[in-house]
């Protein structure tokens, strides 16, 4: 039998824009979106979204047309999302930091009819009002692209009914007017929708700030205090980097995106009123389960099904497993997405008829995740059934990176695996060149540039290892278990010499965080060498301690070469 949460009838679930309008009428001057430089009230967001909807309605676009949003996180982006929904269209949030080729490809694949950017918003009549239309629950609401196993990103299509059901399902979080919810996820992640729409639906304020203000570590800690944040969704890796000090306003934390270490869960469940965990893929409208941590719970606890959600855990034959036995997690209910954009075969493979339910046409999403039932009806999460990796909360299919590497023409084979855990996880690419003798640092540089030109920064491997061949398992496929074992074997790092130069001391800090030797004379930036935002935070801490300086992430980001950091430190430290 499936386990399920209490279900509210679809006709009783209010729409996001109706909730927004209700708050705009009752508390028009209450803050709805704090964008750092500008805060918009509920009345302002309601008016702005209505004006955007009116402009879109004048275009007379076909129903379910996709409208791309090329806007920074802030009041205008939120108003644009709601405006698109009011107009009965679907929004596609773009990653503004992605390479231009990637952005253009997603626009082409989504067949976006309109791209809303800052310039277009300036042309919209702010006093216009939209024509109200009752949109059916099956109307497309948004498209989010996630990593794909075929080497191409997958466009997940989510309907209005699924979005509204997701908002209703999060009522147990207990948000209320006056709460300030930190938006940690970037706009092109589906987690942004929870961080933004859930507080708006409750009459609370969504706080979205520049990335450098919410970098895990001292910057995030300062923001939690200065902005009086009461709730936040944070991945375990970010939570682990928060300084252990009081956060007076903070009363709730929701973790998502990865398993949380038991010690970290125990610590934070004692520090805040409500410490929750959530699990759910994009294909299940962000969240499928929800739970509250209690002492003694295991680190892979992800709670029980949300209201209306049906969860089955099955074996290889599709039969339900006994409690405690791992199997694939299948998800049903109103949150199940329509499918993948222009990919009927993959949609048919992952969104399957529900053989367990009596509801006609009901479907289940095959998550590819392993889980097991606990005696209390909650779920323990055990990882992936396939090759998908999760790096600091980002879903990454190795095939996407491997496709780019092989597309350079320099390699015969390529495979990407992950090594490490939590905040220390890193991507390692194994590359088999046509001519191993000719492979050198220049080859690695070209491969990194190719990845950086085609994929988001999170996909850049921290290490590229050359080999004459890839190991083969008994199945005849690449032995990724062996590659992961090899990736975990780290070369012994050279000890720093006494009396080393400033540049050598900086390079030593990079070396220890990146776990690869760094030449003090390299002109390449920390991020070009495979560094990520969370590893940069570690370097910031090392340099601050080494040289007795106060360094923020934004300082590191603006001076992210050895020479640049050396010059910055010389101006501020006597310990050089």
C-alpha positions as CSV (number, residue, x, y, z in Angstrom):
1,X,0.0,0.0,0.0
2,X,1.2,3.5,-0.7
3,X,1.7,6.0,2.1
4,X,0.0,9.4,1.5
5,X,-0.6,12.7,3.1
6,X,-4.0,14.2,3.8
7,X,-5.5,15.4,0.5
8,X,-7.5,18.6,0.1
9,X,-9.9,18.7,-2.9
10,X,-8.4,20.6,-5.8
11,X,-11.3,23.0,-6.0
12,X,-10.5,24.2,-2.4
13,X,-6.9,25.0,-3.2
14,X,-6.5,28.8,-3.8
15,X,-4.4,30.1,-6.6
16,X,-1.1,32.0,-6.0
17,X,-2.4,35.2,-7.6
18,X,-5.6,35.1,-5.5
19,X,-3.6,34.7,-2.3
20,X,-1.4,37.6,-3.4
21,X,-4.4,39.8,-4.2
22,X,-6.0,38.9,-0.8
23,X,-2.9,40.1,1.0
24,X,-2.6,43.2,-1.2
25,X,-6.2,44.1,-0.1
26,X,-5.8,43.3,3.6
27,X,-2.2,44.5,4.2
28,X,-1.3,46.6,1.1
29,X,1.7,48.2,2.7
30,X,3.2,45.0,4.1
31,X,6.6,44.1,2.5
32,X,6.3,41.3,0.0
33,X,9.7,41.2,-1.7
34,X,12.9,42.6,-0.2
35,X,15.3,42.9,-3.0
36,X,18.1,44.5,-1.0
37,X,18.2,47.8,-2.9
38,X,14.4,48.0,-3.2
39,X,11.5,46.5,-1.2
40,X,8.1,46.1,-2.8
41,X,4.8,45.9,-0.9
42,X,2.0,43.4,-1.6
43,X,0.1,46.2,-3.3
44,X,3.0,47.1,-5.5
45,X,3.7,43.5,-6.6
46,X,0.0,43.0,-7.3
47,X,-0.2,46.1,-9.4
48,X,3.0,45.4,-11.2
49,X,2.1,41.8,-12.0
50,X,-1.3,42.9,-13.3
51,X,0.3,45.5,-15.6
52,X,2.7,42.8,-16.9
53,X,-0.2,40.4,-17.5
54,X,-2.1,43.1,-19.4
55,X,0.9,43.7,-21.7
56,X,1.1,40.0,-22.4
57,X,-2.6,39.7,-23.0
58,X,-2.4,42.5,-25.6
59,X,0.1,40.3,-27.5
60,X,-2.7,37.7,-27.9
61,X,-0.3,34.8,-27.5
62,X,-1.6,31.2,-27.7
63,X,-2.4,29.5,-24.4
64,X,0.6,27.9,-22.7
65,X,3.1,30.0,-24.7
66,X,6.4,30.2,-22.9
67,X,7.7,33.6,-21.7
68,X,11.4,33.6,-20.7
69,X,12.4,35.8,-17.8
70,X,15.9,37.4,-18.0
71,X,15.8,39.3,-14.8
72,X,17.8,39.4,-11.6
73,X,16.2,38.1,-8.4
74,X,14.1,40.9,-6.9
75,X,10.6,42.5,-7.0
76,X,10.5,42.8,-10.8
77,X,11.2,39.0,-11.3
78,X,8.5,38.0,-8.8
79,X,6.0,40.4,-10.5
80,X,6.9,39.0,-13.9
81,X,6.4,35.4,-12.7
82,X,3.0,36.2,-11.3
83,X,2.1,38.3,-14.3
84,X,2.8,35.5,-16.7
85,X,0.6,33.2,-14.6
86,X,-2.2,35.8,-14.6
87,X,-2.1,35.9,-18.4
88,X,-2.4,32.1,-18.6
89,X,1.1,31.6,-20.0
90,X,4.1,29.7,-18.7
91,X,7.4,31.2,-17.5
92,X,10.9,30.0,-18.1
93,X,13.4,31.5,-15.6
94,X,16.9,31.9,-17.2
95,X,20.2,31.4,-15.6
96,X,21.8,34.9,-16.2
97,X,25.3,33.5,-15.4
98,X,25.1,30.6,-18.0
99,X,27.1,30.8,-21.2
100,X,25.2,32.6,-24.0
101,X,25.2,29.4,-26.1
102,X,23.4,27.6,-23.3
103,X,20.8,30.3,-22.9
104,X,20.1,30.5,-26.6
105,X,19.7,26.8,-26.8
106,X,17.2,26.7,-23.9
107,X,15.2,29.6,-25.5
108,X,15.1,27.7,-28.8
109,X,14.1,24.4,-27.2
110,X,11.3,26.1,-25.2
111,X,10.1,28.0,-28.2
112,X,9.9,31.2,-26.0
113,X,7.6,33.7,-27.6
114,X,8.7,36.6,-25.4
115,X,11.8,37.4,-23.4
116,X,11.1,39.8,-20.5
117,X,14.1,41.8,-19.5
118,X,14.7,45.1,-17.7
119,X,14.4,47.1,-20.9
120,X,11.0,45.5,-21.8
121,X,9.7,46.2,-18.3
122,X,10.4,49.9,-18.7
123,X,8.0,49.9,-21.7
124,X,5.0,48.5,-19.9
125,X,2.2,50.8,-18.8
126,X,2.4,50.7,-15.0
127,X,-1.3,51.7,-14.7
128,X,-2.7,48.9,-17.0
129,X,-4.8,46.1,-15.4
130,X,-5.1,42.7,-16.8
131,X,-8.3,40.9,-17.8
132,X,-9.0,38.2,-15.2
133,X,-9.3,34.7,-16.7
134,X,-9.9,31.5,-14.7
135,X,-7.2,29.2,-15.9
136,X,-7.7,25.4,-15.5
137,X,-5.4,23.4,-13.3
138,X,-4.0,21.6,-16.3
139,X,-2.7,24.8,-17.9
140,X,1.1,24.9,-18.1
141,X,2.6,27.1,-15.4
142,X,6.4,27.0,-15.9
143,X,9.3,25.1,-17.5
144,X,12.5,24.4,-15.6
145,X,15.5,22.8,-17.2
146,X,17.4,20.2,-15.3
147,X,20.5,18.1,-16.1
148,X,19.8,15.2,-18.6
149,X,21.3,11.7,-18.8
150,X,21.5,12.0,-22.6
151,X,23.9,14.9,-22.5
152,X,21.1,17.4,-23.1
153,X,19.2,19.3,-20.4
154,X,15.6,18.2,-19.8
155,X,12.7,20.7,-19.8
156,X,10.3,19.8,-17.0
157,X,6.7,21.1,-17.7
158,X,4.7,21.9,-14.5
159,X,1.0,22.7,-14.5
160,X,-1.0,25.3,-12.5
161,X,-2.7,22.7,-10.4
162,X,0.7,21.2,-9.4
163,X,2.1,24.7,-8.4
164,X,-1.0,25.6,-6.3
165,X,-1.0,22.2,-4.6
166,X,2.7,22.6,-3.7
167,X,1.9,25.9,-2.0
168,X,-1.0,24.5,-0.1
169,X,1.1,21.5,1.0
170,X,3.7,23.8,2.7
171,X,1.2,25.2,5.1
172,X,2.6,23.0,7.9
173,X,5.7,25.2,7.9
174,X,3.7,27.7,9.9
175,X,4.7,30.8,8.1
176,X,2.8,34.0,9.0
177,X,2.6,37.7,8.2
178,X,5.7,39.4,9.5
179,X,8.0,36.5,8.7
180,X,11.1,37.2,6.6
181,X,12.1,34.2,4.4
182,X,15.5,34.1,2.9
183,X,15.6,33.1,-0.8
184,X,18.8,31.1,-1.1
185,X,18.2,29.3,-4.4
186,X,18.9,31.1,-7.7
187,X,15.9,31.8,-10.0
188,X,16.6,29.0,-12.4
189,X,16.3,26.4,-9.7
190,X,12.9,25.2,-8.7
191,X,13.8,25.7,-5.0
192,X,13.5,29.5,-5.8
193,X,9.7,28.9,-6.2
194,X,9.3,27.5,-2.7
195,X,11.5,30.2,-1.2
196,X,9.5,32.9,-2.9
197,X,5.9,31.7,-3.4
198,X,5.4,29.9,-0.1
199,X,6.1,33.1,2.0
200,X,4.1,35.3,-0.4
201,X,1.1,32.9,-0.1
202,X,1.3,33.2,3.7
203,X,1.6,37.0,3.7
204,X,5.3,36.9,4.6
205,X,8.2,38.6,2.9
206,X,10.6,36.9,0.5
207,X,14.1,38.3,1.0
208,X,16.3,37.9,-2.1
209,X,19.8,39.5,-2.1
210,X,22.9,39.5,-4.3
211,X,24.8,36.2,-4.2
212,X,27.8,37.7,-2.4
213,X,25.5,38.6,0.5
214,X,24.3,35.0,1.0
215,X,27.5,33.1,0.4
216,X,27.8,30.4,3.1
217,X,30.0,31.5,6.0
218,X,30.4,34.9,7.4
219,X,28.5,36.7,4.7
220,X,25.4,34.5,5.1
221,X,25.7,34.8,8.9
222,X,25.8,38.6,8.7
223,X,22.7,38.6,6.4
224,X,20.7,36.4,8.7
225,X,21.2,38.9,11.5
226,X,21.1,42.2,9.6
227,X,18.0,41.3,7.6
228,X,16.2,39.7,10.6
229,X,15.6,36.5,8.7
230,X,13.1,34.3,10.5
231,X,13.0,31.3,8.0
232,X,15.4,30.0,5.4
233,X,15.8,27.0,3.2
234,X,19.5,26.0,3.2
235,X,21.3,22.9,1.9
236,X,23.3,21.0,4.5
237,X,26.6,22.1,3.0
238,X,25.7,25.8,3.5
239,X,24.3,25.1,7.0
240,X,27.6,23.5,8.1
241,X,29.6,26.6,7.2
242,X,27.5,29.0,9.3
243,X,29.4,30.3,12.4
244,X,28.2,29.0,15.7
245,X,26.6,32.1,17.1
246,X,23.1,33.3,18.0
247,X,20.7,34.4,15.2
248,X,18.0,36.2,17.3
249,X,15.3,36.3,14.7
250,X,15.8,32.9,13.1
251,X,13.1,30.5,14.2
252,X,12.9,28.0,11.3
253,X,15.2,26.1,8.9
254,X,14.2,23.9,6.0
255,X,17.0,21.7,4.6
256,X,16.8,20.3,1.2
257,X,18.9,19.0,-1.7
258,X,21.1,16.5,0.2
259,X,21.3,14.2,3.2
260,X,22.2,16.1,6.4
261,X,24.8,14.7,8.9
262,X,23.2,13.6,12.1
263,X,25.4,15.8,14.3
264,X,24.4,18.9,12.2
265,X,20.7,18.0,12.4
266,X,20.9,17.6,16.2
267,X,22.7,20.9,16.6
268,X,20.3,23.0,14.6
269,X,17.1,21.3,15.8
270,X,18.1,22.4,19.2
271,X,18.9,26.0,18.1
272,X,15.7,26.9,16.2
273,X,12.0,26.4,16.9
274,X,11.4,24.3,13.8
275,X,14.0,22.3,11.9
276,X,12.5,20.6,8.8
277,X,13.7,18.5,6.0
278,X,12.2,18.1,2.6
279,X,12.7,15.9,-0.4
280,X,11.4,16.1,-3.9
281,X,12.6,16.2,-7.5
282,X,11.7,19.0,-10.0
283,X,9.4,16.5,-11.7
284,X,7.2,16.3,-8.5
285,X,6.9,20.2,-8.2
286,X,9.9,20.7,-5.9
287,X,8.7,18.8,-2.9
288,X,7.1,15.4,-2.2
289,X,7.9,14.8,1.5
290,X,8.3,16.9,4.5
291,X,9.3,16.2,8.1
292,X,10.5,17.7,11.3
293,X,13.7,16.5,13.0
294,X,13.5,15.1,16.4
295,X,16.4,13.7,18.6
296,X,17.6,10.3,17.5
297,X,16.4,10.5,13.9
298,X,18.8,9.2,11.2
299,X,20.6,11.5,8.9
300,X,18.8,10.2,5.8
301,X,15.3,10.9,7.2
302,X,13.3,13.0,4.7
303,X,9.9,13.0,6.3
304,X,6.5,11.7,5.2
305,X,4.5,12.4,2.0
306,X,3.1,15.9,1.8
307,X,-0.7,16.4,1.6
308,X,-2.1,14.8,-1.5
309,X,1.2,13.1,-2.4
310,X,1.3,9.3,-2.9
311,X,4.6,7.5,-2.4
312,X,5.4,3.9,-3.4
313,X,8.7,2.2,-2.9
314,X,9.2,-0.7,-5.2
315,X,11.8,-3.4,-6.2
316,X,13.2,-4.1,-9.6
317,X,9.9,-5.9,-10.6
318,X,7.8,-2.9,-9.5
319,X,6.5,-4.7,-6.4
320,X,6.2,-2.8,-3.1
321,X,9.0,-3.5,-0.7
322,X,8.8,-4.3,3.0
323,X,9.6,-1.6,5.6
324,X,13.3,-1.1,5.9
325,X,14.1,-2.6,2.5
326,X,15.4,-0.1,-0.1
327,X,13.7,0.4,-3.4
328,X,13.0,3.0,-6.0
329,X,10.8,5.9,-4.9
330,X,7.7,6.4,-7.1
331,X,5.7,9.7,-6.6
332,X,2.1,10.3,-7.4
333,X,-0.5,13.0,-6.7
334,X,-1.2,16.5,-7.9
335,X,2.5,17.5,-7.9
336,X,3.5,15.2,-10.7
337,X,4.6,17.2,-13.7
338,X,3.2,16.9,-17.2
339,X,6.4,15.5,-18.5
340,X,9.5,16.5,-20.4
341,X,9.4,19.2,-23.1
342,X,9.4,17.7,-26.6
343,X,10.6,14.3,-25.3
344,X,7.7,11.8,-25.5
345,X,9.9,8.7,-25.1
346,X,11.6,9.9,-21.9
347,X,8.2,11.2,-20.6
348,X,6.7,7.7,-21.2
349,X,9.7,6.1,-19.4
350,X,9.7,8.2,-16.3
351,X,6.0,9.2,-16.0
352,X,4.2,5.8,-15.8
353,X,0.5,4.7,-15.2
354,X,-0.2,4.2,-11.6
355,X,-0.9,0.4,-11.2
356,X,-1.7,0.8,-7.5
357,X,-4.4,3.5,-7.6
358,X,-8.1,3.5,-8.5
359,X,-8.1,7.1,-10.0
360,X,-8.4,7.0,-13.8
361,X,-5.4,8.3,-15.6
362,X,-3.3,8.6,-12.5
363,X,0.4,8.6,-13.1
364,X,3.6,8.0,-11.0
365,X,6.9,9.6,-11.5
366,X,9.9,7.2,-11.3
367,X,12.3,9.3,-9.4
368,X,15.4,7.1,-9.8
369,X,16.0,7.7,-6.1
370,X,16.4,4.9,-3.6
371,X,14.5,5.0,-0.3
372,X,12.9,2.8,2.3
373,X,10.0,3.0,4.7
374,X,10.6,3.5,8.3
375,X,8.2,2.0,10.9
376,X,6.8,5.5,11.7
377,X,5.7,6.0,8.1
378,X,8.6,8.4,7.2
379,X,11.1,7.7,4.4
380,X,14.9,7.1,4.6
381,X,16.8,8.4,1.6
382,X,19.6,6.1,0.2
383,X,20.9,8.0,-2.9
384,X,20.5,7.4,-6.6
385,X,19.6,4.3,-8.7
386,X,21.5,5.7,-11.8
387,X,24.6,7.8,-12.5
388,X,23.1,11.2,-11.6
389,X,25.3,13.1,-9.2
390,X,24.3,15.7,-6.7
391,X,27.0,18.3,-6.1
392,X,26.2,20.8,-3.3
393,X,22.5,20.4,-4.0
394,X,22.8,20.7,-7.8
395,X,21.6,17.8,-10.0
396,X,24.3,17.0,-12.5
397,X,24.2,14.2,-15.1
398,X,27.8,13.3,-16.0
399,X,26.7,12.8,-19.6
400,X,26.3,16.5,-20.1
401,X,29.9,17.2,-19.1
402,X,31.2,14.1,-21.0
403,X,29.3,15.2,-24.2
404,X,31.2,18.6,-24.1
405,X,34.5,16.9,-23.4
406,X,34.1,14.5,-26.3
407,X,32.9,17.3,-28.5
408,X,36.3,19.0,-28.4
409,X,37.7,16.3,-30.6
410,X,40.7,15.9,-28.3
411,X,39.5,12.8,-26.5
412,X,38.7,9.2,-27.3
413,X,36.8,8.6,-24.0
414,X,35.7,10.7,-21.0
415,X,33.9,9.9,-17.7
416,X,33.0,12.2,-14.8
417,X,32.5,11.0,-11.2
418,X,32.1,12.7,-7.9
419,X,34.4,12.2,-4.9
420,X,34.0,13.4,-1.3
421,X,30.9,14.2,0.7
422,X,28.8,17.2,1.7
423,X,30.6,20.5,1.2
424,X,33.8,18.7,0.2
425,X,32.3,16.9,-2.8
426,X,34.1,17.6,-6.1
427,X,33.8,16.5,-9.7
428,X,36.7,14.6,-11.3
429,X,36.9,14.1,-15.0
430,X,38.9,11.2,-16.4
431,X,40.0,11.9,-20.0
432,X,41.5,9.5,-22.5
433,X,43.2,11.6,-25.2
434,X,43.9,10.4,-28.7
435,X,47.6,10.9,-28.0
436,X,48.3,10.6,-24.3
437,X,51.9,11.7,-24.8
438,X,50.6,15.0,-26.2
439,X,48.2,15.7,-23.3
440,X,49.5,18.4,-21.0
441,X,48.3,21.4,-19.0
442,X,47.3,23.2,-22.1
443,X,45.0,20.3,-23.0
444,X,43.4,20.5,-19.6
445,X,43.0,24.3,-20.0
446,X,41.2,23.8,-23.3
447,X,38.9,21.2,-21.9
448,X,38.0,23.4,-19.0
449,X,37.3,26.4,-21.3
450,X,35.1,24.2,-23.4
451,X,33.0,23.2,-20.4
452,X,32.9,26.8,-19.1
453,X,31.7,28.0,-22.5
454,X,28.9,25.4,-22.7
455,X,27.7,24.7,-19.2
456,X,27.0,26.5,-15.9
457,X,29.9,26.9,-13.4
458,X,28.7,24.1,-11.1
459,X,29.5,21.6,-13.9
460,X,33.2,22.5,-14.1
461,X,35.3,19.6,-12.7
462,X,37.8,20.4,-10.0
463,X,40.2,18.0,-11.5
464,X,40.9,16.5,-14.9
465,X,43.0,13.3,-14.9
466,X,44.4,11.9,-18.1
467,X,44.5,8.1,-18.6
468,X,45.3,5.7,-21.3
469,X,42.0,3.9,-20.9
470,X,38.9,3.8,-18.7
471,X,38.2,0.8,-16.5
472,X,35.5,-1.6,-17.7
473,X,33.1,-3.4,-15.4
474,X,31.9,-7.0,-16.0
475,X,28.8,-5.5,-17.7
476,X,31.0,-4.1,-20.4
477,X,30.2,-0.5,-19.3
478,X,32.6,2.0,-17.8
479,X,33.3,1.0,-14.2
480,X,32.3,4.2,-12.4
481,X,32.7,2.6,-9.0
482,X,36.4,2.0,-9.7
483,X,36.7,5.6,-11.1
484,X,35.1,7.0,-7.9
485,X,37.6,4.9,-5.9
486,X,40.5,6.3,-7.9
487,X,39.1,9.9,-7.6
488,X,39.1,9.5,-3.8
489,X,42.8,8.7,-3.8
490,X,44.3,12.1,-3.5
491,X,47.9,12.8,-4.5
492,X,50.1,13.8,-1.6
493,X,50.3,17.6,-1.6
494,X,53.7,19.3,-1.3
495,X,54.5,20.9,2.0
496,X,55.0,24.7,1.9
497,X,58.5,25.9,2.3
498,X,59.4,28.2,5.3
499,X,59.8,31.8,4.3
500,X,57.5,31.3,1.3
501,X,56.5,34.4,-0.7
502,X,53.0,36.0,-0.4
503,X,52.0,34.4,-3.7
504,X,53.2,31.0,-2.5
505,X,51.2,31.2,0.7
506,X,48.1,32.1,-1.3
507,X,48.7,29.3,-3.7
508,X,49.2,26.9,-0.8
509,X,45.7,27.8,0.5
510,X,44.2,27.1,-2.9
511,X,46.2,23.8,-3.1
512,X,44.8,22.6,0.2
513,X,41.2,23.5,-0.7
514,X,41.3,22.3,-4.3
515,X,43.4,19.3,-3.4
516,X,45.5,19.9,-6.5
517,X,48.9,21.6,-6.6
518,X,48.6,25.3,-7.7
519,X,51.5,27.1,-9.2
520,X,52.0,30.6,-7.5
521,X,52.6,32.1,-10.9
522,X,49.4,30.9,-12.5
523,X,47.4,33.6,-14.2
524,X,44.2,31.6,-14.0
525,X,41.5,32.4,-11.5
526,X,40.4,30.2,-8.6
527,X,37.2,29.4,-10.5
528,X,39.0,28.5,-13.7
529,X,41.0,26.0,-11.7
530,X,37.8,24.3,-10.6
531,X,36.9,26.3,-7.5
532,X,33.3,26.7,-6.5
533,X,31.5,29.1,-4.3
534,X,31.6,26.9,-1.2
535,X,35.3,26.0,-1.7
536,X,36.0,29.8,-2.1
537,X,34.4,30.4,1.3
538,X,37.0,27.9,2.8
539,X,39.8,29.8,1.1
540,X,38.5,33.1,2.4
541,X,38.6,31.7,5.9
542,X,42.2,30.4,5.5
543,X,43.5,33.7,4.1
544,X,41.7,35.7,6.8
545,X,43.4,33.6,9.5
546,X,46.8,33.5,7.7
547,X,47.1,37.2,7.1
548,X,44.9,38.7,9.8
549,X,42.6,40.5,7.4
550,X,38.8,40.8,7.2
551,X,37.9,39.3,3.9
552,X,34.4,38.8,2.4
553,X,33.4,36.6,-0.4
554,X,32.9,39.6,-2.7
555,X,36.5,40.7,-2.0
556,X,37.7,37.2,-3.0
557,X,35.4,37.1,-6.1
558,X,36.7,40.5,-7.4
559,X,40.4,39.5,-6.9
560,X,40.2,35.8,-7.7
561,X,43.8,35.3,-9.0
562,X,46.9,34.7,-7.0
563,X,48.3,38.0,-8.1
564,X,45.0,39.9,-7.5
565,X,44.7,38.5,-4.0
566,X,48.3,39.3,-3.2
567,X,47.8,42.9,-4.2
568,X,44.6,43.1,-2.1
569,X,46.3,41.5,0.9
570,X,49.3,43.8,0.7
571,X,47.1,46.8,1.1
572,X,45.5,45.5,4.2
573,X,47.8,43.3,6.1
574,X,51.1,43.7,8.0
575,X,51.5,39.9,8.2
576,X,53.1,39.5,4.7
